[in-house]
Amino acid sequence: MKSLGSTARLAIVCALGGVALFGCHHSSSSDDPYTPDRVAAIRQQLKYHHVAVHPFTATPKVDDPATALTDCHDSAVAFLKAKSVFASVDNAAADDAPDTLVADVEVEDMRIVGGAARFWAGAMAGSSFMHVKLTLRDASSHAVVFERPIETDNNAFAASWSWGASDRNLPGNVGVAIADLVIQVAQGQTPPVQVAQ
């Protein structure tokens, strides 16, 4: 994993079984931390009641993202809408929109191992990863309220045993983790930094 120097790194490792940081995947509604009571409590603490999640972009280094950007974006938006924390979740916000948090995500580097490579080479095909930068701004003031790189990777051995499922699911899991960060920041929280080992 590349070094980010003195910049803080947030590592979200989505491994076999779908267990990931910030509740990436839940096997049933009973283990979903966003219970009705918690959602009600979160709503009372919100500093922003509306969210705009712009379409995700990629640097020129990412030469062929295929559907990963859309999958990641759609996963984040779907999660935010499903949890019903915000009054609205849109793809765009009007200039100077009040009470709105705007999310921009740029994929800085990415590798998603294809199904054929995973089938024939297994763990030898290496890990899939996404390195993204999340920036959250106040829509009315345009001030950056939160910015952090997020580095994610899966386990190559687990991916081979799951027939590439964790490769395919990585963009969606990253989207859910991004959505969870948005919810934390909208409450005025500063999410803890998890540095990859």
Backbone hydrogen bonds, N-H to C=O, Kabsch-Sander energy under -0.5 kcal/mol:
donor,donor_aa,acceptor,acceptor_aa,energy
7,T,4,L,-2.0
10,L,149,P,-1.2
11,A,9,R,-0.6
11,A,194,Q,-2.3
12,I,10,L,-0.5
12,I,151,E,-1.6
13,V,11,A,-0.5
14,C,12,I,-0.8
15,A,13,V,-0.8
15,A,19,V,-1.0
18,G,15,A,-2.0
20,A,18,G,-0.6
23,G,20,A,-1.1
24,C,20,A,-0.6
31,D,28,S,-1.1
32,D,29,S,-1.1
35,T,33,P,-1.8
39,V,35,T,-2.9
40,A,36,P,-2.2
41,A,37,D,-2.0
42,I,38,R,-2.7
43,R,39,V,-2.5
44,Q,40,A,-1.2
45,Q,41,A,-0.7
45,Q,42,I,-1.3
46,L,42,I,-0.8
46,L,43,R,-0.6
47,K,186,A,-3.9
48,Y,186,A,-1.1
49,H,99,D,-1.0
50,H,99,D,-1.5
51,V,88,S,-2.1
52,A,101,L,-2.5
53,V,90,D,-3.2
54,H,52,A,-0.8
54,H,103,A,-2.1
57,T,105,V,-2.4
59,T,107,V,-2.4
62,V,59,T,-1.9
63,D,61,K,-1.2
68,A,65,P,-2.4
71,D,67,T,-3.1
72,C,68,A,-2.6
73,H,69,L,-2.5
74,D,70,T,-3.1
75,S,71,D,-2.0
76,A,72,C,-2.0
77,V,73,H,-2.5
78,A,74,D,-2.6
79,F,75,S,-2.2
80,L,76,A,-2.3
81,K,77,V,-2.5
82,A,78,A,-2.6
83,K,79,F,-1.9
84,S,80,L,-0.6
84,S,81,K,-0.7
85,V,80,L,-0.7
87,A,49,H,-2.6
88,S,49,H,-0.9
90,D,51,V,-2.5
96,D,139,A,-1.0
97,A,94,A,-1.9
100,T,97,A,-0.6
101,L,50,H,-2.6
102,V,100,T,-0.5
102,V,137,R,-3.0
103,A,52,A,-3.3
104,D,135,T,-2.8
106,E,133,K,-2.0
107,V,57,T,-3.2
108,E,106,E,-0.7
108,E,131,H,-2.6
109,D,131,H,-1.6
111,R,129,F,-2.7
113,V,111,R,-0.6
118,R,114,G,-2.4
119,F,115,G,-2.4
120,W,116,A,-2.6
121,A,117,A,-2.7
122,G,118,R,-1.6
124,M,121,A,-1.8
125,A,122,G,-1.7
126,G,123,A,-2.0
129,F,111,R,-2.6
130,M,152,T,-1.7
131,H,109,D,-3.2
132,V,130,M,-0.6
132,V,150,I,-2.7
133,K,106,E,-2.5
134,L,132,V,-0.5
134,L,148,R,-2.6
135,T,104,D,-2.8
135,T,133,K,-0.5
136,L,146,F,-3.2
137,R,102,V,-2.6
138,D,143,A,-2.7
139,A,100,T,-2.6
139,A,137,R,-0.6
142,H,138,D,-2.6
145,V,136,L,-2.7
145,V,143,A,-0.5
146,F,136,L,-1.5
148,R,134,L,-2.2
150,I,132,V,-3.5
151,E,10,L,-2.9
152,T,130,M,-2.4
152,T,150,I,-0.5
153,D,12,I,-0.6
154,N,128,S,-2.2
156,A,154,N,-0.6
159,A,155,N,-2.7
160,S,156,A,-1.8
161,W,157,F,-1.9
162,S,158,A,-1.7
163,W,160,S,-1.2
164,G,159,A,-3.4
165,A,162,S,-1.3
168,R,164,G,-2.3
169,N,165,A,-2.4
170,L,166,S,-0.7
170,L,167,D,-0.7
173,N,169,N,-2.6
174,V,170,L,-2.6
175,G,171,P,-2.1
176,V,172,G,-1.8
177,A,173,N,-2.1
178,I,174,V,-2.5
179,A,175,G,-2.3
180,D,176,V,-2.2
181,L,177,A,-1.8
182,V,178,I,-2.3
183,I,179,A,-2.1
184,Q,180,D,-2.0
185,V,181,L,-2.8
186,A,182,V,-2.4
187,Q,183,I,-0.7
187,Q,184,Q,-0.9
188,G,185,V,-2.2
189,Q,184,Q,-1.9
195,V,193,V,-0.6
